[in-house]
Amino acid sequence: MTWVRILIGATWLNGAIEKFLNPDFPQQFKDSLKAGGFVSQAPPFFRSFMQSTVVPNAEAFAQIARVVELSLGVALILGLLTNLAAIGSIAMSINIMLSQGGVRLGTGLGAPEFLTINVLVALISVVILLSPAAKVLSLDSALTHRSPGLSPLLVNRRRHPKE
C-alpha cells in the first residue's frame, strides 16, 4: 500500500510540475475557462459555481491548483499528514471530474467515461485514507513513535507506548 500512496502522490506531483514549468499556465487556464472549457460540460450546480466564482478569478484558481497539486504530491510521497492529503486528493479529483462533466456511461466507442483517471484517483485515495498499511513507511509513522497519542489520527491504529 505504501507504493500505491507514493504512486498517487507522484501523479499529483507530475501535474504540479507541468503547471509550474509552464509560465503561461494561469493565462491559458483563464483563456480556456472563458472559451467554455471546464464549464460547459459541468453539471448545472457546479457550472454556476464555475461561472460565478472560478471564471472571474481564473488566474488565482490556476495558482491554487498548482500549489494544491504540489502539496498533495509531496505529502503523499513522504507520507506526511497522509489522511489529510488523501482527503484533499479525493476532493481535488472530484472537483476535476465535475468540471469535466462528471461520471457518465460511455457508448463503448471512445475513451471510458465511467472509470476515468479522476474517479480512479479518488477511489484509490479512499483506500489510502482507510488503510493503515498505506502509512507504514511514512513520516506519519515516525511521528507516532514520538507521540503515540497521534496514532489513531495519523496511521489509523492505536499504538502502545512500548512499540
N, C-alpha and C positions, 0 to 999 in steps of 0.2 A: 504493500500500500504506500510505502514511502516513495517508491518510484512513480506511482500514479500521481501523488501530490506534486512531486517535482516536475513531472511532465505537464500537468495543468499549469503550474507556475511558469514553466518555460513557454507555454502557449501565450500567456498574458504578457510575459516579458518580451517575446518576439513582437507582439502587436505594439507595445510601447516603444520599443527600439525603432521600429519602422516609422512611427509617428514623430519621434524625436529627431530622427535623421532627415526627415523631410521638413525643411523650414517653411514650406508653403502649406503645410497641413491645415493650420487654422483657416486660412483663406479658402483652400479647396473644400473644406468641410462646410464653411459658410456658403460658398457658391453651390455646392451640392444640395444643401437644405433649401436655398432659395429656388432652385430648379425643381424642387419637389422630392428629391432623393431623401429617403428615410422618413418621409412624411406621408406621401401619397399612399403607401402600402399599409401604413399603421392602422390598427383598429381605431374606431371613432373616438373612444375615450382617451387613447394615447395620442392620437393625431391632434386633438385640441390642445393637449399639454405641449406637444412639439411646436405647434403654430404659435401659441401664446407665450411660451417661456423659452424654448430652446432656440428657435429661429432668430428672434431678436438679439439673443446673446450667444450666437453660434461660436464666435471665436473663443469666448470664455469656456463654453462647454467643450470645445476641442482641447483646450489646455487641461481641463478637468479630466477628460478621457485619457490624455497622455499620463497624467500623474496617477490616476486610479489604476490603470493597467500596469504601470511600473510598480506601484505599491503592492498590488496583488501578486505580481510575478515574483518579486523579491521575497515577500512574506511567505508565499507557498514554497518556494525553493528552499529557503532557510528553515522553514517550519517555525516561524515566529508569529505568535498570535494566529495560529493556523485556523482555529474555529472562526474567528472574526474574518480572516481572509477568505475562508470558504463561503461564508455568508455573503461577503462582498462579491465573490465570483458568481454566486447564484444570482444575485441582484443585477450585476452587470450583464450577465448572459441573457437574463430575461429582458432587460432593457433593450439590448441589441436585437434580440429576437422579435420583440414587439415593434421596434422601429422598422423591421424588415417585413412586417405583415403578420407576425405570429405563426403559430403552428397550424398547418392545414394539410389535408391529404392531397397528394400529387396525382398525376394522371398515369404515372409509370413510364412516361416517355422522356422525362428530363431528370434533373438532379432531384434527390429525395427532398420533400418539403416537410415531412413529419419529423424525421430524426436528423435535423440539421446540426451543424457543429455547435451552435449555441445551446441547443437542447441537450446535446451530449455533455458539453462542459458543465451545464447546470446540474445534470443528473450525477455526474462524477463528483462534482463539488459537494453534493448532498452526502455522497458516500464518504468523502474525505471528512466532512463535518461530523458524521456519526461514528467514524471508525477510530478507535484508539490506536490501531496498528498504523494509521497514517501519520501518527505523531511520534513513532518510536525513535527514529533518527532525526531529531529536530532540536531547535533551540528551546522550544516549549518543554521538551522532556528534560533538558538540562536545567531549566528554571525550576521545574518541580522537584528536582533533587535538593535544591537550596531551600525551597519553600513548599513543602508537601501539601500545605493547605490549598495551593493553587491547582493541584492535580485534577480535580473534577472540572474545573473551568478550562484548563489548557489541554489536557490529554484525555479527557472523558473517562477517567477512572480514579478511584481513590488510591492513594499511595501512602503506605505506612512510613513513619519517620525512619524506621530501621532499614528500609530498602536501599 
